[in-house]
Amino acid sequence: MKIKKICAAAMCAVIAVNIAAVNADEELPCEQEHSVKATYKGTEPETVKSFDIIWGKMEFTCTEKGVNRWDENACDYSFETVYCWTAEGSSVKVTNHSNVDAEVEFSFTPDEKYPALSGTLSTQKTVLEKGEIEKPENADFAESFLTLNGVPYDLQGDFSQVGKVTVKIS
């Protein structure tokens, strides 16, 4: 019986906390405020990965240039060869339209037929930030430019494949 009285008193105390009294001396209408609390337990939006990759033409021309130098000890000319590379469309551009950040890596691998050839990309690794909602024009991007170096033995006539550029997105 004593337990019932304690429980009843506790319930009255709880109810009293949630009931607001209006003083009879106040003029009507009167207003009261009480905070409303909420929480959301929904699902996370799905991850969407979307990228644009725009390739340049990736055509390179190597021009052999040289200089005749006089060798006074041999009393003869020696020809010093310099290989100059020019490119048409040496870039690759990656644009992130995803709702997550992405890491992008650019690399060049020469074809095994051309071991004296090497390539360097202006950007090797970078992180692209996720896109902004309803602002595709602000999408983050990276552009990397390939430069070739070295001697292109047996490369004559039409364009031949001398290597590959790889774009890795993770």
Backbone hydrogen bonds, N-H to C=O, Kabsch-Sander energy under -0.5 kcal/mol:
donor,donor_aa,acceptor,acceptor_aa,energy
5,K,1,M,-1.7
6,I,2,K,-1.9
7,C,3,I,-2.6
8,A,4,K,-2.6
9,A,5,K,-2.3
10,A,6,I,-2.3
11,M,7,C,-2.5
12,C,8,A,-2.0
13,A,9,A,-1.9
14,V,10,A,-2.1
15,I,11,M,-2.8
16,A,12,C,-2.3
17,V,13,A,-1.3
18,N,14,V,-1.2
19,I,15,I,-1.0
20,A,18,N,-0.5
23,N,21,A,-0.6
26,E,23,N,-1.7
50,S,48,V,-0.6
52,D,95,T,-2.0
54,I,93,K,-2.8
55,W,53,I,-0.6
56,G,91,S,-2.9
58,M,89,G,-3.3
59,E,88,E,-1.8
61,T,86,T,-2.7
63,T,61,T,-0.5
63,T,84,C,-3.0
64,E,62,C,-0.5
65,K,63,T,-0.6
65,K,82,V,-3.4
67,V,80,E,-1.8
69,R,67,V,-0.6
69,R,78,S,-3.1
71,D,69,R,-0.5
71,D,76,D,-3.6
72,E,70,W,-0.8
75,C,71,D,-1.4
76,D,71,D,-1.6
78,S,69,R,-3.1
80,E,67,V,-2.7
80,E,78,S,-0.6
81,T,79,F,-0.6
82,V,65,K,-4.1
84,C,63,T,-2.9
84,C,82,V,-0.6
85,W,83,Y,-0.5
86,T,61,T,-2.4
88,E,59,E,-2.8
89,G,87,A,-0.5
92,V,144,S,-1.9
93,K,54,I,-2.5
94,V,142,A,-2.8
95,T,52,D,-2.5
96,N,140,D,-2.9
97,H,50,S,-3.1
97,H,95,T,-0.7
99,N,48,V,-2.0
102,A,128,L,-2.5
104,V,126,T,-3.2
105,E,168,K,-2.7
106,F,124,Q,-2.5
107,S,166,T,-2.0
109,T,164,K,-2.6
111,D,162,V,-2.9
114,Y,111,D,-2.2
117,L,114,Y,-1.6
118,S,149,N,-2.7
120,T,147,T,-2.6
122,S,145,F,-2.0
126,T,104,V,-2.3
128,L,102,A,-3.6
131,G,98,S,-3.0
135,K,132,E,-1.8
138,N,135,K,-1.9
139,A,136,P,-1.6
140,D,129,E,-0.5
142,A,94,V,-2.3
144,S,92,V,-2.5
146,L,90,S,-3.0
147,T,120,T,-2.4
149,N,118,S,-2.8
151,V,116,A,-1.1
153,Y,151,V,-1.2
155,L,152,P,-1.3
156,Q,154,D,-0.8
164,K,109,T,-2.4
166,T,107,S,-2.9
168,K,105,E,-2.7
168,K,166,T,-0.5
169,I,167,V,-0.5
170,S,103,E,-2.8
